[in-house]
Amino acid sequence: MPTATGPSRPPRSAVVVGAGMVGLATAWSLQHHGVEVTVVERRHPAAGASWGNAGWLSPALTLPLPEPAALRYGLRSLVSPESPVYIPPRPDPRLARFLLSFTRHCTPRRWRVLAATFATLNRHALDAYDALAADGVAEPTRPAEPCLLAFRSAAERARMVEELEDARAAGFEIAYEPIDGDRARALEPALSDDVGAAVALHGQRYLNPGDFVHALADAVRERGGRILERTEVSAVRDLGREVAVTTSGGQLRADVAVVATGAWLDALVRPFGVRVPVQAGRGYSFSVPAEGAPTRPTYLAAQKVVCTPLGKGRVRVAGMMELAPAERPVDPRRIQAIVAAARPLLPGIDWDARTDTWVGPRPCTPDGLPLVGPTGSPRVYVNGGHGMWGVALGPLSGRLLAEAIATGTAPAELAPLHPLR
Ligand SMILES: Cc1cc2nc3c(=O)[nH]c(=O)nc-3n(C[C@H](O)[C@H](O)[C@H](O)COP(=O)(O)OP(=O)(O)OC[C@H]3O[C@@H](n4cnc5c(N)ncnc54)[C@H](O)[C@@H]3O)c2cc1C
């Protein structure tokens, strides 16, 4: 059931903090409802996780991060910096609290509940992209027909097939076929003979994330929105009839504020009762020449390495989940670990011609669900915590939140995402 929310009259103006995929998609959708928006960004659009990610729009794989297998990975990774999931051994009470809460959600029963929530969202994720394309966002999304999940053997593939079937049982719409190594190589000649089995996954899309977010920023500006770059927000206050947003460039006033600062969400929203912590799950990426690399989105699932064609003769290679502070610099060992894991399956890539080495923080919540909706203030909203899937779900959550703000009635899909849960 939709629930009533927000101030008594429809807001006419909004300040959105953060110009990543989520903040900009929210701003765009607020404009759609006639709200005047100012986006405030401490660096520039796509300065955070929304730049170097893998750009998969894959509703079939948009699953909750907490899962029973995550526990096994997490424990093993405590001792290995080369592991695709890495928790640096250091005393950090905040991280310990996050992990404790995360662990509680890693049960099969809880997974089914979380997956059902994702299933509902995923059904509309690509429509939200079509709405952007139909109304001024110039950068395209591309069909991945099919995208490939590659494995050394059918036995290695079995876990993924089980996961896809579990997702289907939870309500996901998934079209896939298991194929053998030769068929996979016929589709994708970059794969080596080490690949003995694959899954061809249909109906998914992908994009160049940096280019897309810049196009979204352009569309927001073209519709009359302001984007204040190199402007940091230090506080948001509810003044009763409006909000005051304190920035490094002075104070802004508006009817409502939306905080969409990705992995940096906590500090600005804690004063409004948001207690769910957002932890940086740092991922790494770089790009390689397209020659000898996959021509379609390809996931080496056991190695947890993703390849995505970016256009312009480059392919992005991404991976790793490192639970560490967002601001830390690139750790070269992680890049080497990605190369070492992927090279045997993709031997034609010129791994030494890497450029654009990058690390960025996935904004992870302990239950794997984003935080989308109102806070303790009826004028301060949150949109963030999308973890591994802020690109796939950003436009949809922006649309749902804008509807809640502009109409005062929250769509039913937002109920499990309530920031005060
Ligand atoms: C390696 C990797 C691969 C990924 N692959 C995929 C994928 O294939 N598909 C998918 O859907 N998702 C993927 N993701 C996840 C996705 O990138 C994130 O979920 C998404 O980008 C989060 O967007 P956001 O707008 O919430 O955060 P961000 O993009 O991090 O944006 C937050 C913005 O807020 C700004 N900011 C922070 N604090 C302040 C402040 N105080 N004042 C002003 N501005 C501030 C930051 O500078 C930043 O620009 C991947 C992530 C990684 C790391």
The ligand as a Tripos MOL2 file, in Angstrom:
@<TRIPOS>MOLECULE
LIG
   53    58     1     0     0
SMALL
NO_CHARGES

@<TRIPOS>ATOM
      1 C1         34.1660   -2.0890   -9.2090 C.3       1 LIG1
      2 C2         32.6940   -1.7570   -9.1460 C.ar      1 LIG1
      3 C3         31.8260   -2.3170  -10.0780 C.ar      1 LIG1
      4 C4         30.4670   -2.0350  -10.0380 C.ar      1 LIG1
      5 N1         29.6570   -2.5320  -11.0120 N.ar      1 LIG1
      6 C5         28.3500   -2.2100  -11.0240 C.ar      1 LIG1
      7 C6         27.5040   -2.6760  -12.0600 C.ar      1 LIG1
      8 O1         27.9570   -3.3500  -12.9880 O.2       1 LIG1
      9 N2         26.1820   -2.3480  -12.0190 N.ar      1 LIG1
     10 C7         25.6580   -1.6080  -11.0070 C.ar      1 LIG1
     11 O2         24.4560   -1.3890  -10.9930 O.2       1 LIG1
     12 N3         26.4470   -1.1130  -10.0130 N.ar      1 LIG1
     13 C8         27.7710   -1.4030  -10.0020 C.ar      1 LIG1
     14 N4         28.5730   -0.9210   -9.0020 N.ar      1 LIG1
     15 C9         27.9620   -0.1620   -7.8990 C.3       1 LIG1
     16 C10        27.6860    1.2900   -8.3060 C.3       1 LIG1
     17 O3         28.8700    1.8440   -8.8570 O.3       1 LIG1
     18 C11        27.2410    2.1030   -7.1000 C.3       1 LIG1
     19 O4         26.1920    1.4390   -6.4230 O.3       1 LIG1
     20 C12        26.7090    3.4700   -7.5400 C.3       1 LIG1
     21 O5         27.6430    4.1140   -8.3820 O.3       1 LIG1
     22 C13        26.4070    4.3580   -6.3340 C.3       1 LIG1
     23 O6         25.9940    5.6080   -6.8290 O.3       1 LIG1
     24 P1         25.7680    6.8270   -5.8550 P.3       1 LIG1
     25 O7         25.3250    7.9580   -6.6910 O.co2     1 LIG1
     26 O8         24.9250    6.3950   -4.6990 O.co2     1 LIG1
     27 O9         27.2260    7.0980   -5.2190 O.3       1 LIG1
     28 P2         28.4980    7.8200   -5.8430 P.3       1 LIG1
     29 O10        28.6210    7.5760   -7.2900 O.co2     1 LIG1
     30 O11        29.6700    7.4580   -4.9980 O.co2     1 LIG1
     31 O12        28.1720    9.3580   -5.6970 O.3       1 LIG1
     32 C14        28.1930   10.0380   -4.4730 C.3       1 LIG1
     33 C15        28.6530   11.4570   -4.7590 C.3       1 LIG1
     34 O13        28.4910   12.2450   -3.5890 O.3       1 LIG1
     35 C16        29.5730   13.1480   -3.5120 C.3       1 LIG1
     36 N5         29.6820   13.5860   -2.1180 N.ar      1 LIG1
     37 C17        29.9990   12.8160   -1.0510 C.ar      1 LIG1
     38 N6         29.9590   13.5330    0.0730 N.ar      1 LIG1
     39 C18        29.6170   14.7990   -0.2920 C.ar      1 LIG1
     40 C19        29.4130   16.0050    0.4460 C.ar      1 LIG1
     41 N7         29.5330   16.0440    1.7750 N.pl3     1 LIG1
     42 N8         29.0720   17.1280   -0.2400 N.ar      1 LIG1
     43 C20        28.9110   17.0890   -1.6010 C.ar      1 LIG1
     44 N9         29.1040   15.9710   -2.3360 N.ar      1 LIG1
     45 C21        29.4350   14.8360   -1.6790 C.ar      1 LIG1
     46 C22        30.7490   12.3360   -4.0170 C.3       1 LIG1
     47 O14        31.8170   13.1590   -4.4430 O.3       1 LIG1
     48 C23        30.1220   11.5290   -5.1440 C.3       1 LIG1
     49 O15        30.2320   12.1760   -6.3860 O.3       1 LIG1
     50 C24        29.9510   -1.1870   -9.0110 C.ar      1 LIG1
     51 C25        30.8210   -0.6010   -8.1020 C.ar      1 LIG1
     52 C26        32.1780   -0.8620   -8.1590 C.ar      1 LIG1
     53 C27        33.0880   -0.1930   -7.1720 C.3       1 LIG1
@<TRIPOS>BOND
     1     1     2 1
     2     2     3 ar
     3     2    52 ar
     4     3     4 ar
     5     4     5 ar
     6     4    50 ar
     7     5     6 ar
     8     6     7 ar
     9     6    13 1
    10     7     8 2
    11     7     9 ar
    12     9    10 ar
    13    10    11 2
    14    10    12 ar
    15    12    13 ar
    16    13    14 ar
    17    14    15 1
    18    14    50 ar
    19    15    16 1
    20    16    17 1
    21    16    18 1
    22    18    19 1
    23    18    20 1
    24    20    21 1
    25    20    22 1
    26    22    23 1
    27    23    24 1
    28    24    25 2
    29    24    26 1
    30    24    27 1
    31    27    28 1
    32    28    29 2
    33    28    30 1
    34    28    31 1
    35    31    32 1
    36    32    33 1
    37    33    34 1
    38    33    48 1
    39    34    35 1
    40    35    36 1
    41    35    46 1
    42    36    37 ar
    43    36    45 ar
    44    37    38 ar
    45    38    39 ar
    46    39    40 ar
    47    39    45 ar
    48    40    41 1
    49    40    42 ar
    50    42    43 ar
    51    43    44 ar
    52    44    45 ar
    53    46    47 1
    54    46    48 1
    55    48    49 1
    56    50    51 ar
    57    51    52 ar
    58    52    53 1
@<TRIPOS>SUBSTRUCTURE
     1 LIG1         1 GROUP 0 **** ****
